[in-house]
Amino acid sequence: MKDEIDSFVNDVKIYSNGLITALENKKHSESLDYIHEMKRCLKSIHEYLEMKKDIKSSKF
């Protein structure tokens, strides 16, 4: 799972750079695609962090 999260983090970096480029070039449809992909990755990262938080909380 940790490797997956690392991959998602790298993807967010790539998508954010793509988003910036697309916005600078006024490619709105492409910008929306980058946002969609970033949201998908961020959702997975969020779920992972919530799971880790719950595990840590249950240890105390």
C-alpha positions as CSV (number, residue, x, y, z in Angstrom):
1,M,0.0,0.0,0.0
2,K,2.9,2.4,0.8
3,D,4.3,1.9,-2.7
4,E,0.8,2.8,-4.2
5,I,0.7,6.0,-2.1
6,D,4.1,7.0,-3.3
7,S,3.0,6.4,-6.8
8,F,-0.1,8.5,-6.2
9,V,2.0,11.3,-4.8
10,N,4.2,11.3,-7.8
11,D,1.2,11.3,-10.1
12,V,-0.2,14.4,-8.2
13,K,3.1,16.2,-8.9
14,I,2.9,15.3,-12.6
15,Y,-0.8,16.2,-12.9
16,S,-0.2,19.5,-11.1
17,N,2.6,20.4,-13.5
18,G,0.3,19.4,-16.4
19,L,-2.5,21.5,-15.0
20,I,-0.3,24.6,-14.8
21,T,0.8,24.1,-18.4
22,A,-2.7,23.5,-19.6
23,L,-4.0,26.6,-17.8
24,E,-1.2,28.7,-19.1
25,N,-2.1,27.6,-22.6
26,K,-5.8,28.1,-22.1
27,K,-6.6,24.4,-22.6
28,H,-9.6,24.3,-20.4
29,S,-10.8,20.8,-21.3
30,E,-7.3,19.4,-20.6
31,S,-7.1,21.3,-17.4
32,L,-10.3,19.6,-16.2
33,D,-8.8,16.2,-17.1
34,Y,-5.8,17.0,-14.9
35,I,-8.0,18.1,-12.0
36,H,-10.1,14.9,-12.3
37,E,-7.0,12.7,-12.1
38,M,-5.5,14.7,-9.2
39,K,-8.8,14.4,-7.3
40,R,-8.8,10.6,-7.9
41,C,-5.2,10.3,-6.5
42,L,-5.9,12.7,-3.6
43,K,-8.9,10.6,-2.6
44,S,-6.8,7.5,-2.4
45,I,-4.1,9.3,-0.4
46,H,-6.8,10.7,1.9
47,E,-8.3,7.3,2.5
48,Y,-4.8,5.9,3.3
49,L,-4.1,8.7,5.8
50,E,-7.5,8.2,7.5
51,M,-6.7,4.5,7.8
52,K,-3.3,5.2,9.3
53,K,-4.8,7.7,11.7
54,D,-7.5,5.2,12.8
55,I,-4.8,2.5,13.3
56,K,-2.7,4.9,15.4
57,S,-5.7,6.0,17.4
58,S,-6.7,2.5,18.2
59,K,-3.3,1.7,19.6
60,F,-3.7,4.1,22.5
